[in-house]
C-alpha cells in the first residue's frame, strides 16, 4: 500500500508503517550494481556522413576521416556510463571517455580493429567488447603493382636510351671504318 502513516529510524533500520502493516528496511545494505552494461554501436560516419553499420569496413585511402558512435544502457547509472576504447593498429592502449563517440580525423592506410566496452557506476564492465574491423586501402600510387609498373617503365626507357646510343656509336664506328678504308685505298692508289 502506498499510504505511509508512520516513519521511524534507528541506527540500522528504517521502519515504515502503513495501513497494511509495518515494513523494515536495513539502512546498511550495500547496493552495488553487478549487472554488466551492454554496449552497442550507434553510428559509423565517414567525413560526418552516416553509413550502414557493419562488422567490418574496407575504405578507400581518401575515406580516412571516421567517427564511431556507441551507446550503453544502464538505468542505475542515469547516463553516467563510462567507456573504454582502443584502435588496434594505431595503439594497443585503452583510453577512457564519457563521450558516446570517438573520432579519428586521419587514419593512414592499413588494418585496424576498434574495440570498446561500457563501465557502469560501480566499475563493472561489459562482458564482451564491441568490435569493428577497418581496412583503409593504400592509394594506387603506393601499391606494389604501380611501383613495379613505374620501375618497369623507367627500366624500359633506360634500355631504349642505351639501345639508341649503341646504335649511334655503331653508326659512327662504321663511318670511321669506311673513312679509314677509303683513306687506305687512296693511299694504295697514290703509292701505285
C-alpha positions in Angstrom: 0.0 0.0 0.0 1.3 3.5 -0.8 -0.3 5.1 2.3 2.6 5.7 4.8 1.2 6.6 8.2 4.4 6.4 10.3 8.2 6.5 9.9 10.9 5.6 12.4 14.6 5.4 12.1 17.2 3.9 14.4 21.0 3.2 13.8 20.5 0.3 11.4 16.8 0.3 10.2 14.1 2.4 8.7 10.6 1.4 9.7 7.7 2.3 7.5 4.1 2.0 8.9 1.2 1.6 6.5 -2.4 0.6 7.0 -1.4 -2.9 5.8 1.4 -3.3 8.5 5.0 -2.4 9.3 7.9 -2.7 6.9 11.6 -2.7 7.9 14.5 -1.7 5.6 18.1 -2.2 6.6 19.9 1.1 6.0 23.3 -0.6 5.8 22.6 -2.8 2.9 25.3 -2.3 0.3 23.7 -2.0 -3.1 26.3 -2.5 -5.8 25.3 -2.7 -9.5 26.8 -6.0 -10.5 25.0 -6.1 -13.9 27.4 -5.6 -16.8 26.1 -2.9 -19.1 25.5 -4.0 -22.7 27.2 -1.9 -25.4 26.1 -1.3 -29.0 27.3 0.6 -32.0 25.1 3.5 -32.8 26.8 5.0 -35.8 29.7 4.9 -38.2 30.4 8.1 -40.1 32.9 8.8 -42.9 33.6 12.5 -43.2 30.5 13.1 -41.0 28.2 11.1 -43.3 26.4 8.2 -41.7 27.0 4.8 -43.2 25.3 1.4 -42.7 26.5 -0.3 -39.6 28.7 -3.4 -40.3 31.2 -5.6 -38.5 33.9 -4.6 -41.0 34.7 -1.9 -43.5 37.0 -1.7 -46.4 37.6 2.0 -47.2 39.5 3.9 -49.9 42.6 5.9 -48.9 40.6 9.2 -49.0 37.9 7.8 -46.7 40.2 8.0 -43.7 38.2 10.5 -41.5 35.9 8.4 -39.4 33.7 8.8 -36.3 32.4 5.8 -34.4 29.4 6.1 -32.1 28.3 3.7 -29.4 25.8 3.5 -26.6 25.1 1.6 -23.5 22.0 1.1 -21.3 22.5 1.1 -17.5 19.4 2.5 -15.7 21.1 2.9 -12.3 24.0 4.8 -13.9 21.5 7.5 -15.0 23.6 8.4 -18.0 26.9 8.2 -16.1 28.3 5.3 -18.1 32.0 5.5 -19.0 33.5 3.9 -22.0 36.9 2.3 -22.7 38.1 2.0 -26.2 41.2 1.4 -28.4 42.1 1.2 -32.0 44.5 -1.7 -32.5 46.8 -0.8 -35.3 47.1 2.7 -34.0 47.6 2.0 -30.3 47.1 -1.0 -28.1 46.4 1.1 -25.0 42.9 1.6 -23.7 41.5 5.1 -23.4 38.6 6.2 -21.3 35.8 8.7 -22.1 32.3 9.6 -21.1 31.5 10.7 -24.6 29.5 8.3 -26.7 31.6 8.6 -29.8 35.3 8.6 -30.9 36.7 10.5 -33.9 39.8 9.6 -36.0 40.4 12.5 -38.3 43.2 11.0 -40.3 43.9 7.3 -40.4 46.8 6.0 -42.6 46.5 3.1 -44.9 46.4 -0.2 -43.0 44.3 -2.6 -41.0 42.7 -1.5 -37.7 40.4 -3.1 -35.1 38.3 -0.8 -33.0 37.2 -2.2 -29.6 35.0 -0.6 -26.9 33.2 -1.6 -23.7 31.0 0.2 -21.2 31.6 0.6 -17.5 28.7 1.2 -15.1 28.8 3.5 -11.9 30.2 0.7 -9.8 33.1 -0.1 -12.2 31.5 -3.2 -13.8 32.4 -3.5 -17.4 30.6 -5.1 -20.4 31.0 -8.8 -20.7 32.3 -8.6 -24.3 33.7 -5.5 -26.1 32.2 -4.5 -29.4 34.5 -4.8 -32.3 34.7 -3.3 -35.8 37.4 -4.2 -38.3 38.5 -1.4 -40.6 40.8 -1.6 -43.6 41.9 1.6 -45.3 43.4 0.7 -48.7 46.6 2.2 -50.0 46.4 4.8 -52.7 47.1 3.3 -56.1 50.5 5.0 -56.3 51.6 3.3 -53.1 50.7 -0.2 -54.2 53.4 -2.8 -55.3 51.9 -3.2 -58.8 52.1 0.5 -59.5 55.6 0.8 -58.2 56.6 -2.3 -60.2 55.0 -0.7 -63.3 56.9 2.6 -62.8 60.2 0.7 -62.3 59.4 -1.3 -65.5 58.7 1.9 -67.4 61.9 3.5 -66.1 63.9 0.3 -67.0 62.4 0.3 -70.5 63.3 4.0 -71.0 66.9 3.3 -69.9 67.1 0.3 -72.2 65.7 2.3 -75.2 68.2 5.2 -74.5 71.1 2.7 -74.3 69.8 1.0 -77.5 69.7 4.3 -79.4 73.1 5.3 -78.0 74.7 1.9 -79.0 73.1 2.2 -82.5 74.6 5.8 -82.9 78.0 4.6 -81.7 77.9 1.6 -84.2 77.0 4.0 -87.0 79.9 6.4 -86.1 82.2 3.4 -85.9 81.0 2.1 -89.3 81.6 5.6 -90.8 85.1 5.8 -89.3 85.8 2.3 -90.7 84.5 3.3 -94.1 86.5 6.5 -94.0 89.7 4.6 -92.9 89.1 2.1 -95.7 88.7 4.8 -98.3 91.8 6.5 -96.9 93.7 3.3 -97.1 92.5 2.7 -100.7 93.6 6.2 -101.7 97.0 5.7 -100.1 97.4 2.5 -102.0 96.5 4.2 -105.3 98.9 7.0 -104.5 101.7 4.5 -103.8 101.0 2.6 -107.0 
